[in-house]
């Protein structure tokens, strides 16, 4: 893997800190320290290192979009015309307020967008007025998400899952 850094090494204490944070992301450093049997200062230093090494990439607030009036979550798979750098198209699409995520993918499609919209009329406006008007747009397929099931923060991907790609029952 030329040009890519190796992932940071994680020891058993780091794993335990991550496991505890996965179970309760709002746990205090003092509570983590008690659970691990270390001083709060030592646990605080570990947390800082995990953040500096980008093992912990951030802390987020998970708000129900429907509570804010966005009742539809939609995936839009996009095929682009070839020739222009895909980064410029990604930058244009990132400027659309309803776009929550843009994924560069392999296979039939070039990009997959996640949109949050109020309803099907709002979806139509965003597709016709914004997404389909991007210069390199060629073709798309739109899929309304009916339900999403996410892996619980309490169920981190373990070494077995990472190696085999499957979760043990």
N, C-alpha and C positions, 0 to 999 in steps of 0.2 A: 504494500500500500504506500507507494511513494507519495510524499507531500502531505500525508495525514499523520497527525500525532496519535500516539497510542493513548488509549483511555487511561485516566488516572487510576492508580492502584487504590483499592478500598480494603481496609482491614476489618476484622470482626467487630471492633468497637464502632467504626463508621457505619457498618451495616446495621448494627443495633440502633444507632442514632436515627438512621433513615427509616428503619422499621417503626420505631416509636413515633417519629414525626408523621409517618404514613397513617398510623392509627389515630393520631391526634395532632394535626398540623398546628394547633394553637398551644401546644404544650410549652411551658416555660423552660428555660435553660435549667433552672433549679429542679423542676420535676424530672427532666431528662436525666440530670446528674444523679438524682436519688434512684431512679430506675436502673441505671447502669452501675451505680456504685463508684462514681468518680466525683471529683470536685466540680462545682459549677464553672469555675474558671477554665478547667481542662476541657469540659464539654463545649463551652463558649468558643474556645480556640479551635476545636475540631469543626464546629459549625462554620466559623469564619473561613477555615481552610477549604471545607467542602464548597462554600460559595465562591471563593477565589478560584478554585480549580474547575468551577462550573459543573460540579456534580449536582449541587442544588442550583438550579437555574433561576429560581425565583419563587415568589409566593404570590398566589392569585386569589381573587375573590370570584366565586362561582355564583352568578346571578341567573335565575330562571328568565330567559328571554321573553317568555309568554307574559310574565308579570310586568314587563315593560312594553307590551303591545306587539311583540314580534312572535306571532303564532306559527310561522312556518320556518323550518330550517331546511335548506335546499342544497343539494350538491349539483354543480354544473361541471361536466366533463367537457373540455374544450380541445379541439384540434386547431392548430395554427398553421398558417401558410409558412412555408420554409423561406429562409433568406435573411430575415432580420434577427438580431440577437433577442433571445427569449426574455432577457432581463428587462429590456425596455417595455415589453408587453406586461410583464409582471408588475413593473412600477406603475403603469397606467391602471391596471386592475386593482392594485393596492389603494389607489386613490378613490375607489368607489366605497362610500360609507357602509353599505350593506355587506361588503366582502369581509368575512371574519378570518378566513385562512385561504392561502394559495399554496397548493402542493404541485411541484414539478415531478411528474411521474413517468414511468416507462410504459410501453405498450401502445395501444391504439390511440390513446389520448396524450396530449402534451401537458395539460394542466387540469387540476381539479380544484374548483372553488367551493368554499362553504359560504352560503349566504344566509343572512337572517332578514326576513321580510314580514310585514304585517299580515298579508293575505295574498291570494292569487293575483289580484289586481296590482298590488305593489310589485310582486314578482314579475309580472308582464312589463311594468314600467322599467324596472331595473334591467331586465334582459334586453328589451328593445332599445332603450335609451342609452344604456351604458355598456353592458357586456358585449352585445352583438355589434356595437359600433367601433370596437377596438380595431385598429387598422389591420392587424394580422389575423383577425378572427376568420376561421373558415367554416367550422361546423361545431355543434355542441349537442349534448344530451343532458336534459335536466331531470333530476330525481328528487322528489319530495321525501324527506326523511320522516318516516312514520313513528319510529321509536329508536332510541339510542341506549345501548347498555355499555357502560364503561367499566373497566377493571377498577375495583375499589382501591383507594389509596392504601387500604389495609392488606391488599393482595399484590405486593410488588412482584415484578417479573423476577423470578429466581434464576439461578444458574442453569437449572434443568430446563426451564422454559426458554431461556435465551439460546441454549444449545439445540433443543429439539424443535422449538417453535410451537410446542403444545403445552397445555396446562393440565397437570394431573388432576383427576377428579377427587 
